[in-house]
Amino acid sequence: MAMQPAEIEALIKAALPDAQVTIEDLAGDGDHYAATVISESFRGINRVRQHQIVYAALQGRMGGVLHALALQTSVPPEEPRP
């Protein structure tokens, strides 16, 4: 059974409530997605750990229900100081 983009987004936002999440279905098959996740929670955390946090949010669905997820993570840009 394939996952819907809204389900992936909901799982990520449950773990990272401040996250801006964009999901793109790469193959139209519900198994291959690209996700961009921007969260202040990632500030000061290396990219590998950021990805681990997102994969943990998917609660074991990676490699099963969700076959492939191309993942990009980042922190939001800092606001300019007056």
C-alpha positions as CSV (number, residue, x, y, z in Angstrom):
1,M,0.0,0.0,0.0
2,A,1.5,3.3,-1.1
3,M,1.7,6.4,1.2
4,Q,0.1,9.6,0.3
5,P,2.1,12.9,0.5
6,A,-0.3,14.3,3.1
7,E,0.5,11.3,5.4
8,I,4.2,11.8,5.0
9,E,3.8,15.5,5.8
10,A,1.6,14.8,8.8
11,L,4.2,12.4,10.3
12,I,7.0,14.8,9.9
13,K,5.0,17.7,11.3
14,A,4.0,15.6,14.3
15,A,7.7,15.2,15.2
16,L,8.7,18.7,14.1
17,P,5.7,21.0,14.6
18,D,7.5,24.1,13.3
19,A,8.6,22.4,10.1
20,Q,7.9,23.7,6.6
21,V,7.4,20.5,4.6
22,T,7.2,20.0,0.8
23,I,6.6,16.6,-0.6
24,E,6.9,15.7,-4.3
25,D,5.9,12.4,-5.8
26,L,8.8,11.6,-8.1
27,A,7.4,8.6,-10.0
28,G,3.6,8.9,-9.6
29,D,3.6,5.5,-7.8
30,G,3.3,6.6,-4.2
31,D,6.6,4.9,-3.4
32,H,9.2,7.4,-4.5
33,Y,9.1,10.9,-3.0
34,A,11.3,13.9,-2.5
35,A,10.9,15.9,0.7
36,T,12.2,19.3,1.7
37,V,12.0,19.9,5.5
38,I,12.9,23.3,6.9
39,S,12.9,23.5,10.7
40,E,14.5,25.7,13.4
41,S,14.9,22.4,15.3
42,F,17.8,21.6,12.9
43,R,19.9,24.6,13.9
44,G,23.3,23.5,15.1
45,I,22.7,19.8,14.1
46,N,24.6,18.2,11.3
47,R,22.9,17.1,8.2
48,V,23.2,13.3,9.0
49,R,21.4,13.9,12.4
50,Q,18.8,16.0,10.7
51,H,18.0,13.2,8.3
52,Q,17.9,10.7,11.1
53,I,15.3,12.9,12.9
54,V,13.1,12.9,9.8
55,Y,13.4,9.2,9.2
56,A,12.5,8.5,12.9
57,A,9.4,10.7,12.4
58,L,8.3,8.2,9.6
59,Q,8.0,5.6,12.3
60,G,9.5,2.7,10.5
61,R,7.7,3.2,7.2
62,M,11.0,3.8,5.3
63,G,12.0,0.7,3.3
64,G,8.5,-0.8,3.7
65,V,5.4,1.2,2.8
66,L,7.7,4.1,1.7
67,H,10.3,2.7,-0.7
68,A,12.4,5.8,-1.4
69,L,12.6,9.3,0.0
70,A,15.1,11.9,-1.4
71,L,15.5,14.2,1.5
72,Q,16.8,17.8,1.8
73,T,16.8,19.4,5.2
74,S,17.8,22.9,6.3
75,V,17.2,25.6,8.9
76,P,15.2,28.7,8.0
77,P,17.2,31.8,7.2
78,E,18.0,34.0,10.1
79,E,16.0,37.3,10.2
80,P,18.1,40.4,9.7
81,R,18.9,42.3,12.9
82,P,18.0,46.0,12.9
